[in-house]
Amino acid sequence: MKQIHKINRRLSKQIFVGNVAIGGDSPISVQSMTNTDTCDVDSTVNQILSLENAGADLVRVSIPTMDAAEAFKKIKKRVNIPLITDIHFDYKIALKVAGYGADCLRINPGNIGKEDRIKEVVASAKDNGIPIRIGVNAGSLEKDLQKKYTEPTPEAMVESAFRHIDILDRLNFDNYKVSLKASEVFMTVFAYRQLASQIDNPLHLGITEAGSFRSGAVKSSIGMGLLLSEGIGDTIRVSLASDPVDEIKVGFDILKSLHLRKKGVNLIACPSCSRQKFDVISVVNELESRLEDITESIDVAVIGCVVNGPGEAKEVSVGLTGGSPNLLYIDGKTHSKVTNDSLVDTLEAQIRRRIPISNV
């Protein structure tokens, strides 16, 4: 399908989280976070593997205790995907996981203690070649900023970010990315716009605590979609009160809709009406379920009638138009007639025929 608009991305520095490039001209990466007890090594490893299978580029793991740090050492040895460790307050945990192979430290330099402790963490990050993510959340701003602004604001979030940035700058450390997250869409958008114009480090996008699968996906799509359409953002996390795998799926759907990533099946489907010649909804749901393993980019259209069907089908690799009979289109040309009882099997076979064997 022809791309009508190309987004000009903000030029940012490039850093590496493990072998994944963040910023510069690298693809926008998609990440999620485990919600298992980190000390339960088997459960955490299994969840990381499921996220990797869903297409995640990066996975974040919370490390709240030293026991969790010891568990992380075991987890790291059992997975290949780069792991970001989420640490608050205890600088010794950051030092420990840095030595255990963490690919990135998610900390706020200002909340891990005095200057000498911050210097130790930064020195460890330098020695191990590990970047740091400064993570500002509207719900946990410093008390003096809460008093100064009386409530969370974009300006308060940016000021908080610069406090942490200034610490790293003084220590001559520029291997970092920044996030400015709020649960309110416009607060988040305005904060990122302000910061994006003042620094060139990579930005991690997200609408924090966005909500359930449905409402969270909508809020994340609107908030991150606004920023991404303006070229702002180098890595994203869709925060949902749902299975973390859902975060990866929604994240890629957001990027695919903006032509920023091509990964997996881009399924175009009509909402269906009384003109439909087959059950569009059941066909689409079954097809989507069967094709989750495909990572190669391919456009597919499933349209229930001849009003828009032929036009959509001619623009994709594999298209189906409902009618009497239903018609299958391949690369824009009429291919064959398809009966209702063989729709899903036929579509799946034709799609897989166009995917390299190594990618299915």
HURABEL-V251119 format. One record per backbone hydrogen bond with DSSP energy under -1.0 kcal/mol. CO is the residue of the C=O (numbers start at 1). NH is the residue of the N-H. If there is no record, write none. Layout:
CO&NH + CO&NH
//
This chain:
15&22 + 17&20 + 20&17 + 22&15 + 23&26 + 29&236 + 30&57 + 30&58 + 32&60 + 37&40 + 39&41 + 40&44 + 41&45 + 42&46 + 43&47 + 44&48 + 45&49 + 46&50 + 47&51 + 48&52 + 49&53 + 50&54 + 51&56 + 52&55 + 58&32 + 59&84 + 60&34 + 61&86 + 65&69 + 66&70 + 67&71 + 68&72 + 69&73 + 70&74 + 71&75 + 72&76 + 75&78 + 82&59 + 83&103 + 84&61 + 85&106 + 86&63 + 88&90 + 90&94 + 91&95 + 92&96 + 93&97 + 94&98 + 95&99 + 97&102 + 104&85 + 105&133 + 106&87 + 108&111 + 109&112 + 114&118 + 115&119 + 116&120 + 117&121 + 118&122 + 119&123 + 120&124 + 121&125 + 122&126 + 123&127 + 124&128 + 125&130 + 126&129 + 131&105 + 132&177 + 133&107 + 134&179 + 136&181 + 137&140 + 142&146 + 143&147 + 144&148 + 145&149 + 146&150 + 153&157 + 154&158 + 155&159 + 156&160 + 157&161 + 158&162 + 159&163 + 160&164 + 161&165 + 162&166 + 163&167 + 164&168 + 165&169 + 166&170 + 167&171 + 168&173 + 169&172 + 174&176 + 175&132 + 177&134 + 178&204 + 179&136 + 181&138 + 184&188 + 185&189 + 186&190 + 187&191 + 188&192 + 189&193 + 190&194 + 191&195 + 192&196 + 193&197 + 195&198 + 195&199 + 200&13 + 202&178 + 203&234 + 203&235 + 205&237 + 211&241 + 212&216 + 213&217 + 214&218 + 215&219 + 216&220 + 217&221 + 218&222 + 219&223 + 220&224 + 221&225 + 222&226 + 223&227 + 224&228 + 225&229 + 227&232 + 228&231 + 231&10 + 234&29 + 235&205 + 236&31 + 240&242 + 243&246 + 244&248 + 245&249 + 246&250 + 247&251 + 248&252 + 249&253 + 250&254 + 251&255 + 252&256 + 253&257 + 255&260 + 256&259 + 264&298 + 266&300 + 268&302 + 273&276 + 278&280 + 279&283 + 280&284 + 281&285 + 282&286 + 283&287 + 284&288 + 285&289 + 286&290 + 287&291 + 291&294 + 295&264 + 298&266 + 299&317 + 299&318 + 300&268 + 301&320 + 302&270 + 303&322 + 304&277 + 308&312 + 309&313 + 310&314 + 312&315 + 317&331 + 318&301 + 319&329 + 320&303 + 321&327 + 326&338 + 327&321 + 328&335 + 328&336 + 329&319 + 330&333 + 333&330 + 336&328 + 339&342 + 342&346 + 343&347 + 344&348 + 345&349 + 346&350 + 347&351 + 348&352 + 349&353 + 351&354 + 352&355 + 356&359 + 357&360 + 359&295
//
